[in-house]
């Protein structure tokens, strides 16, 4: 951009470049340049730090549990164990049952985007886990061999200690329920 200053005498026309002269006249040339460089660097660092967890996302180690919720005792002769207190307390805050028993447990590793694993939790219950992208886990639930539900869960929420829980009524006893609980174990 060029500014033109014409004097009335018509003898002289003076050209002043805005980028060089104006900054020097006001005393901002050096400071403004430094300010913009530091600002640009700060923006780049911020973008990099926000993108870093996505770039570094690796294997997702998970624990999948099939849980039974009831107000009664487990069936006699069953090998069901009481659910660990950390999980029981989280479920009890939301659901009504007094007792939660572990029916089956598996550990699984999802290697990265588009990795998919199918787990058989019982003769009637299977799930399929798929990493849609670095921040989303897709969970498909199959009951008696048929697909019944698909949910998506934030990977970051799981890594922070939240649970992904799919639940339903027990067909034999509507006072009881089953749960599929997915978590990321603390290292």
N, C-alpha and C positions, 0 to 999 in steps of 0.2 A: 504494500500500500504506500502510495506516495502522496504527501501533502504539498500543496503549492501555495506559496505566499507571494502575492503580487503587490508591490508598493505603488502608491499613487503617481509617483514621478515617472513611472513607466521605464525608467532607466535600467532597473534590475529586476530580474525574476529569480527568486531564491527557492530551491528545492530542498525539502527536508524529508529524509526517510523516517517514517514513524517508528520502525522497529529499532533503529540505532539511536537516533537523536532524542526521541521523546523519553525513552528509558533513562538516558544519561542526564537529560535536563531535570527530570523529577528525582533522580538518584535511585532508581529501582532496577536498573539494568542487571546488575550482578545478583541482587537479592531475588528478583523475580525469577531469573533463570535457575538459581539454586532451589528456590521454593518449588518450581514446577518439576525439577528433576527428583527432588525428595518425594514429592506427592506421587509422581509416576512410579517410583520405586516402592512406596508404601502400598499402592494399589496392586502392583505385581506380586508383592509378598503376601498380601491378603488373599488374592486369588489362588496362589500356589498353596498356601496353608489350608484353604478350604478344599482344594482338589486332592491334597495329599492322602487323606484316608481312603478316598475312592481308588487312587492309583495303587495304594499299598494293600488293598483288600486281597486277602489270600484265602486259605482254607477256612471254612466255617465248621467248627467242631460243635456238634449238638448232642443233646440227650433227649430221647423220645420215650415217654412213659405212657402206658395204658393204665388208667386209675379207675377204681370203682368207688363211688360215693354212696354212703348208706348211714342210717341212724342205728342200724343193728350191728351185730358181730359178723365176722366173716363166716362162710359156711364151714362146718366141722370137717376136718380133714384137708382143708385147702392149704396151699402154701403161700397165701397172700400175706404180705408184710405191711405193717402200717407205713404210710407215706412219710418221708422225711419231714421234720417240722417246718423247714424253710418253704417247702411246697404246700404243705397242709395249711399253714397260716395264710398264704396268699389265696388259696382256693376258698378257705373258710370266710374270708372277708367279703366274697362275692356270692358264694353258694351256701345253701342251707344245711348241708349234711354235717353230722358230728364226726363221722369217721371216713377216712380216705385210705384205701388199700392199694398197694402197688400190685398189679397183675402181671405186667411185663415191662421190661426196660431194654432199650438198645441205644448204643452210641453210634453216631454216623458222622461222616465228614463229607461236606460238599466242597469240591475242589475249586470251583470258580463259576463264572457265568455260564449258564446253560448246562451245568452238571446236574444230573437228575438221579435220585435214588428212590427205590420203592421198598418199603419195609412192611413185613407181615408181623402185626402185633398180636393177633390171635386168629383163630380159624374164621372169624367173622369180620375182622377189622384190619385194614391195610391203609397206609398212607404213602403218598408220593411227594417227595420234596424236590423242588427245582429252584435254583438260583436264577431269577429272571435277569437281574443286573447286580451290581455290587451292593446295592442298598435294599433289594427286595427279594424275599423268599416266598415262593408260591407253595401252598400246601393243599394237596388234593386228598380227600377222604373217601375211602371205598368201604361200603358195608355189604357184607355177603357177596363180594365180587362186583358190586355195582357202584359206579361213581355217585356220590351223594352231595358233595360240597367242595367248593374251591375257595380258599381265602388267601390273601396276601398279607405278609407280615414284614415290618421294618427290621432289617438286619441290625441296625444300630440300636433299636429298642431291645432286641434280644441280647445284644452284647452288653447293654447297660443293666441287665438283670431282669427284664420283663419276661413274662411267659406268653407263649402262644397257646391258647386253650380252645379245643373243639370239644363239644359236649352233646350228650343226648340222653333221653330216657332209656332205662333198662326195659326191654320189651316184656320180660317175664315179671317184673315188679316195678310198677310206675312210681313207687316211693323211692327207688334207687336210681342212680345215674352212672354213666361212664364218661370218662374224660381222656382225651389225648392231650398230653402236656409236653410242649417242646420248649427247651431251654438251652442256653449256652453255658456250660460249666465254667466257673471261675478258675483261672489258672493260678 
